[in-house]
Amino acid sequence: MTADQRKGGATMPSEVSSRLSFFDRFATKAAGFVSGAWFFAMCVLLVLIWAPSYFAFGSVDTWQLVINTATTIVTFLLVALLQNTQSRANDAVQHKLNAIADGLADLMSQMAESQDAQRLRDDTRELREAVGLEDKESA
């Protein structure tokens, strides 16, 4: 099926470039690291080091400000990295679904031609229109 036949301009897996930018590669590595046990252990260690540091700061406000600032910065950076990774994963799943729908529509078209079934042709048209529907429905 050609791009002209697909409504909505959906991207098929064969049309997706396998080349990732530096940021995408970095985000993938970072997502792998932060989802592992080592990152969790480092976070626990940070809290264990921070908790008794109250005596070094002497002020509850400063003590809380240190942990709040550190966790806010880490959270802010991780949200950006993980959102990038999640968006690419969602796109990959959508491309796979488009390929399945395209293959199914082709199979249904062949069956409709051999059986001359109008209902099957209508279902095929509806399936082809559904490919790329995520682009029409998303903001």
Residue, then its C-alpha position, 0 to 999 in steps of 0.5 A: m500500500t502506498a502513502d497515497q492510499r493511507k489516509g492520515g499520513a501514517t508512518m509505517p515501520s519500513e519508513v522509520s529511520s533507525r538512526l537515533s540522535f545523540f540525545d535519543r541514545f543518551a535518553t535510552k541509556a539513562a532510562g535503562f540506568v534509572s530503572g535499575a537497582w543501582f539507581f534506586a540504591m543510590c537514591v536510598l544512599l542519598v537519603l541515608i547520607w542526608a538524614p544525619s546531615y542535619f547536625a552539619f547544617g544546624s537549621v531545619d530550613t537549610w537541611q530541608l532545602v538541600i534535599n528538596t533542591a537535589t530531588t527537584i533537580v533530579t526529578f526535572l531532568l529525569v522527566a525530560l529523559l524518560q518522556n523522550t524514551q516513552s514517546r519513542a516507545n509509543d511511536a514504535v508500538q503505533h508503527k507496528l500496529n499500523a503495519i498489522a492493520d495494513g497487512l490485514a487490510d491487504l488480506m481483506s482486500q484480496m478476500a473481498e476481490s475473490q468473494d465479491a463481498q461488499r461488507l468486507r470491502d467496507d470493513t477494509r476501507e474502515l481499517r485503512e482509514a483507522v491507520g494513522l487515526e492517532d495523528k487525527e485524535s492527538a493534540 
